Amino acid sequence: MSDFLHHMFSQNLHVQPNAMGGHDFVNSQFQTVGHSEPNVFGGETFYNNNNQTIGYTQPNVLGGNDHFNASHEKMGHTQPNVFGGDTTYDTNFQTVSHSQPNMFGGHNYYDTNFQEFAHSTSAGGETKTIHFHPQELQQLHTDWQKQVTQLVPGDPLRHASQIHFPPLV
């Protein structure tokens, strides 16, 4: 698991605009654990705290984003849902999660069993804090790995080690 995901599982993540037109991801100890920058595809490229690419997004025809890992393999996509948020799908078009706006100016994020695994709050503008629920998020990650490794041909251990969450921000 990348350092970026480790920070997601264990604490809050503050998202704030950066000078490059993307976002900085800062943990509760005010350490930058990653950042994003706009890319040529019209989406964002995500980097860990060592400035290594961990993935990127690009807009899709459904009004959401396609998500890719650093090896340019499609990991899933999002599209708007009836709740006013987005639904995230894996590469086999199976639902992974969905979001909906909340009263704090952010979104609540739910797994396929409608169990909330994170929620965001906004201080206004683009700055927001994502509050992760570690136990529920770990279960969602485990379920997604199982689902993808069962549906993807080849060595399941190789695939499981390459699976990363689509960016939630």
Buried (B, 14 or more C-beta within 10 A) or exposed (E): EBBBBEBBBEBBBBBBEBEEEBBBBBBEEEEEBBBBBEBEBEBBBBBBBEEEBBBBBBEBEBEBBBBBBBEEEEBBBBBEBEBEBBBBBBBEEEEBBBBBEBEBEBBBBBBBEEBBBBBBBBEEEEBBBBBBBEEBBBBBBEBBBEBBBEEBEEEBEEBBEBBBBBBBB
